[in-house]
């Protein structure tokens, strides 16, 4: 069933599926945009596709018939509605996506709940390593947090994203594309893993970055000193990787975090 501006309120009322703020639900109501997002996933025959947070099926409508589609939603009202509409054309999971095995899917798509976007992106990057491509929607500000490699928005997720592969912006959507309208712009982006990436080193680097960003206003030396419980080790590592001790974590690019991680392993 196509979800659009004309039928959204009727569907919501008849299905008793009013958007729940606790789940961060905002339903996309522009079919052309929904189709463009699905097309960007470039689904091939027999690929296993996971849709995260399908809601009432704005994207699901255009996914059906394009592979082995599974929708996962924590809200039973949404799953019940989709089962009525699509019956056996789609596989259904009523669960928090962070509790399922995401490694079995070839492609992943979803309009991510705004209230847990960072957690979901981290989960997918760490657990969906067999996915050839992801097409995800999130708050524009959240994407800046993932994508920036310097400054106050920069953090461990950005380190992980840049080491594992590449993200590309597709489109920005204003609040009017949704019901209810959020208070911010949304951004659709793609992510693809780099097949030559050392996955284990990238994950290890991410864990190191998480530790060093806990006190992001402290210098990298002080953070490493706390990490090692040893100032000499901290000084030695920074000398080896060529980082000035007065730099802060937000000034260290992903590849230097990776270099630190690899040097720590041989200290």
LINDA-V557583 format. One record per residue. N is the residue number from 1. RES is the residue in one letter. PHI is phi in degrees with one decimal (none if undefined). NEAR is the number of other ideal C-beta (glycine too) atoms within 8 Angstrom. D_FIRST is the distance of its C-alpha to the first C-alpha in Angstrom with 2 decimals. Layout:
n = [N | N]
res = [RES | RES]
phi = [PHI | PHI]
near = [NEAR | NEAR]
d_first = [D_FIRST | D_FIRST]
//
This chain:
n = [1 | 2 | 3 | 4 | 5 | 6 | 7 | 8 | 9 | 10 | 11 | 12 | 13 | 14 | 15 | 16 | 17 | 18 | 19 | 20 | 21 | 22 | 23 | 24 | 25 | 26 | 27 | 28 | 29 | 30 | 31 | 32 | 33 | 34 | 35 | 36 | 37 | 38 | 39 | 40 | 41 | 42 | 43 | 44 | 45 | 46 | 47 | 48 | 49 | 50 | 51 | 52 | 53 | 54 | 55 | 56 | 57 | 58 | 59 | 60 | 61 | 62 | 63 | 64 | 65 | 66 | 67 | 68 | 69 | 70 | 71 | 72 | 73 | 74 | 75 | 76 | 77 | 78 | 79 | 80 | 81 | 82 | 83 | 84 | 85 | 86 | 87 | 88 | 89 | 90 | 91 | 92 | 93 | 94 | 95 | 96 | 97 | 98 | 99 | 100 | 101 | 102 | 103 | 104 | 105 | 106 | 107 | 108 | 109 | 110 | 111 | 112 | 113 | 114 | 115 | 116 | 117 | 118 | 119 | 120 | 121 | 122 | 123 | 124 | 125 | 126 | 127 | 128 | 129 | 130 | 131 | 132 | 133 | 134 | 135 | 136 | 137 | 138 | 139 | 140 | 141 | 142 | 143 | 144 | 145 | 146 | 147 | 148 | 149 | 150 | 151 | 152 | 153 | 154 | 155 | 156 | 157 | 158 | 159 | 160 | 161 | 162 | 163 | 164 | 165 | 166 | 167 | 168 | 169 | 170 | 171 | 172 | 173 | 174 | 175 | 176 | 177 | 178 | 179 | 180 | 181 | 182 | 183 | 184 | 185 | 186 | 187 | 188 | 189 | 190 | 191 | 192 | 193 | 194 | 195 | 196 | 197 | 198 | 199 | 200 | 201 | 202 | 203 | 204 | 205 | 206 | 207 | 208 | 209 | 210 | 211 | 212 | 213 | 214 | 215 | 216 | 217 | 218 | 219 | 220 | 221 | 222 | 223 | 224 | 225 | 226 | 227 | 228 | 229 | 230 | 231 | 232 | 233 | 234 | 235 | 236 | 237 | 238 | 239 | 240 | 241 | 242 | 243 | 244 | 245 | 246 | 247 | 248 | 249 | 250 | 251 | 252 | 253 | 254 | 255 | 256 | 257 | 258 | 259 | 260 | 261 | 262 | 263 | 264 | 265 | 266 | 267]
res = [X | X | X | X | X | X | X | X | X | X | X | X | X | X | X | X | X | X | X | X | X | X | X | X | X | X | X | X | X | X | X | X | X | X | X | X | X | X | X | X | X | X | X | X | X | X | X | X | X | X | X | X | X | X | X | X | X | X | X | X | X | X | X | X | X | X | X | X | X | X | X | X | X | X | X | X | X | X | X | X | X | X | X | X | X | X | X | X | X | X | X | X | X | X | X | X | X | X | X | X | X | X | X | X | X | X | X | X | X | X | X | X | X | X | X | X | X | X | X | X | X | X | X | X | X | X | X | X | X | X | X | X | X | X | X | X | X | X | X | X | X | X | X | X | X | X | X | X | X | X | X | X | X | X | X | X | X | X | X | X | X | X | X | X | X | X | X | X | X | X | X | X | X | X | X | X | X | X | X | X | X | X | X | X | X | X | X | X | X | X | X | X | X | X | X | X | X | X | X | X | X | X | X | X | X | X | X | X | X | X | X | X | X | X | X | X | X | X | X | X | X | X | X | X | X | X | X | X | X | X | X | X | X | X | X | X | X | X | X | X | X | X | X | X | X | X | X | X | X | X | X | X | X | X | X | X | X | X | X | X | X | X | X | X | X | X | X]
phi = [none | -72.5 | -99.3 | -142.7 | -65.1 | -77.0 | -109.6 | -59.9 | -69.9 | -63.5 | -64.2 | -59.6 | -70.4 | -69.1 | -91.3 | 53.7 | -114.7 | -66.1 | -54.3 | -105.7 | -61.2 | -63.4 | -97.1 | 62.6 | -88.4 | -139.0 | -89.3 | -71.8 | -123.2 | -118.0 | -59.4 | -63.5 | -67.7 | -57.3 | -64.1 | -63.4 | -65.7 | -65.6 | -59.9 | -65.5 | -76.4 | 53.0 | -71.5 | -105.7 | -56.9 | 70.6 | -72.9 | -87.3 | -116.8 | -109.3 | -103.9 | -93.4 | 60.5 | -68.0 | 60.6 | -87.9 | 102.4 | -56.3 | -87.2 | -54.8 | -53.2 | -92.5 | -84.8 | -56.1 | 89.1 | -113.8 | 141.0 | -91.6 | -95.5 | -122.5 | -110.5 | -127.1 | -142.0 | -82.5 | -97.3 | -62.5 | -63.5 | -69.8 | -63.7 | -61.1 | -64.6 | -65.6 | -63.4 | -66.5 | -75.7 | -107.5 | 46.6 | -90.5 | -74.3 | -136.1 | -92.1 | -123.2 | -128.6 | -95.8 | -172.9 | -72.2 | -58.8 | -70.9 | -109.4 | -110.1 | -87.3 | -84.7 | -75.8 | -89.3 | -101.8 | -85.0 | -139.2 | -135.9 | -141.5 | 172.0 | -93.8 | -72.3 | -55.4 | -65.0 | -78.9 | -133.7 | -57.4 | -59.9 | -63.4 | -69.1 | -63.5 | -59.1 | -59.2 | -65.2 | -62.2 | -85.5 | -119.5 | -109.9 | -66.1 | -91.7 | -72.1 | -75.9 | -160.4 | -126.3 | -125.4 | -128.8 | -119.2 | -151.1 | -62.5 | -58.3 | -64.8 | -65.5 | -62.0 | -58.4 | -64.2 | -77.0 | -91.7 | -65.3 | -119.6 | -164.3 | 86.1 | -69.4 | -83.0 | -72.9 | -159.9 | -57.8 | -62.2 | -64.2 | -58.5 | -62.5 | -58.5 | -71.2 | -79.6 | -82.5 | 179.7 | -134.9 | -111.0 | -137.3 | -68.8 | -105.6 | -158.6 | -110.8 | -117.8 | -77.4 | -53.8 | -65.2 | -79.6 | -126.7 | -131.2 | -71.3 | -74.5 | -71.1 | -96.2 | -152.7 | -75.1 | -110.7 | -134.2 | -101.6 | -140.1 | -107.4 | -137.1 | -133.4 | -70.9 | -82.7 | -62.7 | -90.0 | -69.6 | -79.5 | -60.8 | -62.9 | -68.3 | -63.6 | -67.4 | -62.8 | -65.7 | -59.4 | -65.0 | -63.3 | -61.3 | -58.8 | -67.3 | -80.4 | -88.5 | -59.5 | -122.8 | -67.1 | -86.6 | -79.6 | -68.1 | -63.6 | -63.9 | -65.2 | -65.8 | -68.5 | -60.2 | -67.0 | -64.1 | -85.1 | 59.3 | -160.0 | -68.0 | -65.6 | -63.1 | -61.6 | -63.4 | -62.4 | -62.8 | -63.9 | -65.0 | -65.0 | -95.5 | 76.6 | -111.2 | -69.1 | -64.5 | -90.1 | -70.0 | -104.2 | -51.4 | -68.4 | -101.5 | -102.2 | -70.7 | -53.3 | -66.9 | -75.7 | -61.9 | -62.3 | -63.7 | -60.6 | -58.9 | -66.9 | -72.8 | -61.7 | -63.7 | -109.7 | -65.1]
near = [6 | 6 | 15 | 9 | 7 | 4 | 9 | 13 | 7 | 7 | 13 | 13 | 7 | 6 | 10 | 6 | 11 | 5 | 11 | 7 | 6 | 5 | 11 | 9 | 11 | 13 | 13 | 15 | 11 | 9 | 10 | 6 | 11 | 14 | 9 | 10 | 15 | 14 | 8 | 10 | 11 | 7 | 10 | 7 | 4 | 5 | 11 | 10 | 17 | 15 | 15 | 14 | 14 | 15 | 11 | 14 | 14 | 14 | 15 | 14 | 12 | 10 | 15 | 10 | 4 | 9 | 13 | 8 | 13 | 13 | 15 | 12 | 12 | 8 | 10 | 6 | 9 | 12 | 13 | 9 | 13 | 16 | 9 | 6 | 8 | 10 | 6 | 4 | 7 | 12 | 7 | 9 | 11 | 7 | 8 | 6 | 14 | 7 | 5 | 9 | 5 | 13 | 8 | 6 | 13 | 10 | 17 | 16 | 15 | 12 | 12 | 13 | 10 | 12 | 7 | 9 | 12 | 10 | 8 | 13 | 15 | 10 | 11 | 14 | 12 | 10 | 9 | 13 | 8 | 8 | 13 | 8 | 11 | 12 | 15 | 16 | 13 | 13 | 12 | 11 | 7 | 12 | 13 | 9 | 13 | 12 | 10 | 10 | 8 | 7 | 6 | 4 | 8 | 10 | 11 | 9 | 13 | 15 | 13 | 16 | 14 | 9 | 13 | 11 | 9 | 7 | 11 | 7 | 9 | 10 | 9 | 9 | 12 | 6 | 9 | 5 | 10 | 13 | 11 | 6 | 8 | 10 | 4 | 9 | 9 | 15 | 13 | 13 | 14 | 11 | 13 | 9 | 10 | 8 | 4 | 3 | 10 | 5 | 8 | 6 | 11 | 13 | 10 | 10 | 16 | 14 | 8 | 13 | 14 | 9 | 9 | 13 | 11 | 7 | 8 | 9 | 4 | 8 | 9 | 16 | 12 | 9 | 14 | 13 | 11 | 8 | 10 | 10 | 5 | 7 | 8 | 6 | 10 | 14 | 10 | 9 | 14 | 13 | 7 | 7 | 10 | 4 | 10 | 5 | 10 | 6 | 9 | 10 | 10 | 11 | 7 | 12 | 7 | 11 | 7 | 10 | 14 | 12 | 9 | 14 | 12 | 9 | 11 | 9 | 7 | 5 | 7]
d_first = [0.00 | 3.78 | 6.32 | 9.51 | 12.90 | 12.58 | 10.03 | 10.73 | 13.85 | 12.72 | 10.11 | 13.02 | 15.52 | 14.04 | 13.28 | 16.54 | 15.18 | 17.29 | 17.92 | 20.97 | 23.65 | 25.19 | 22.23 | 22.04 | 18.42 | 17.24 | 13.56 | 13.08 | 11.87 | 12.83 | 10.45 | 13.76 | 15.08 | 12.21 | 12.67 | 16.41 | 16.47 | 14.89 | 17.26 | 20.10 | 19.86 | 21.02 | 19.76 | 22.14 | 22.04 | 22.31 | 22.17 | 21.24 | 18.76 | 18.48 | 15.92 | 17.82 | 16.39 | 12.59 | 12.31 | 8.96 | 7.41 | 8.07 | 9.89 | 8.52 | 5.70 | 9.04 | 11.20 | 10.21 | 13.10 | 15.28 | 17.49 | 18.02 | 15.39 | 16.38 | 14.87 | 17.61 | 17.57 | 20.57 | 18.75 | 18.29 | 16.02 | 13.31 | 14.01 | 14.13 | 10.70 | 9.20 | 11.65 | 10.50 | 6.90 | 8.35 | 11.95 | 14.41 | 12.43 | 13.00 | 16.19 | 16.39 | 19.24 | 20.01 | 22.70 | 24.04 | 23.42 | 27.13 | 28.06 | 26.44 | 27.81 | 26.19 | 28.72 | 26.99 | 24.13 | 24.51 | 22.00 | 20.63 | 18.09 | 17.23 | 17.40 | 20.54 | 21.50 | 24.23 | 26.70 | 27.17 | 26.37 | 29.87 | 29.93 | 26.66 | 27.80 | 31.16 | 29.70 | 27.59 | 30.57 | 32.86 | 30.82 | 28.41 | 31.31 | 30.04 | 26.91 | 27.45 | 25.26 | 23.29 | 21.06 | 21.10 | 20.69 | 23.33 | 25.61 | 27.76 | 30.85 | 29.86 | 29.54 | 33.04 | 34.20 | 32.94 | 34.06 | 37.42 | 40.54 | 43.01 | 43.44 | 42.05 | 38.41 | 39.58 | 39.41 | 39.12 | 35.41 | 36.28 | 39.17 | 36.97 | 34.28 | 36.97 | 38.86 | 35.97 | 34.39 | 32.99 | 30.30 | 29.18 | 27.48 | 24.55 | 23.61 | 24.29 | 21.80 | 23.25 | 22.26 | 20.59 | 17.55 | 16.65 | 16.34 | 18.95 | 20.98 | 23.12 | 26.79 | 26.86 | 25.46 | 23.20 | 23.94 | 22.08 | 24.52 | 25.05 | 27.56 | 29.33 | 32.24 | 35.55 | 36.66 | 40.28 | 39.90 | 42.05 | 39.35 | 41.87 | 43.86 | 40.82 | 39.88 | 43.54 | 43.77 | 40.75 | 42.49 | 45.68 | 43.97 | 42.46 | 46.02 | 47.49 | 44.92 | 45.58 | 48.40 | 47.18 | 49.93 | 52.64 | 54.11 | 53.00 | 56.51 | 56.28 | 52.87 | 54.19 | 57.38 | 55.39 | 53.26 | 56.38 | 58.69 | 61.06 | 61.87 | 63.67 | 60.68 | 58.51 | 61.07 | 61.47 | 57.75 | 57.34 | 60.39 | 59.08 | 55.70 | 57.17 | 55.52 | 57.63 | 57.96 | 57.24 | 53.71 | 50.78 | 47.73 | 45.55 | 48.01 | 47.68 | 45.24 | 43.21 | 45.63 | 48.55 | 46.83 | 46.42 | 50.10 | 51.09 | 49.17 | 50.87 | 54.26 | 53.88 | 53.45 | 56.92 | 58.72]
//
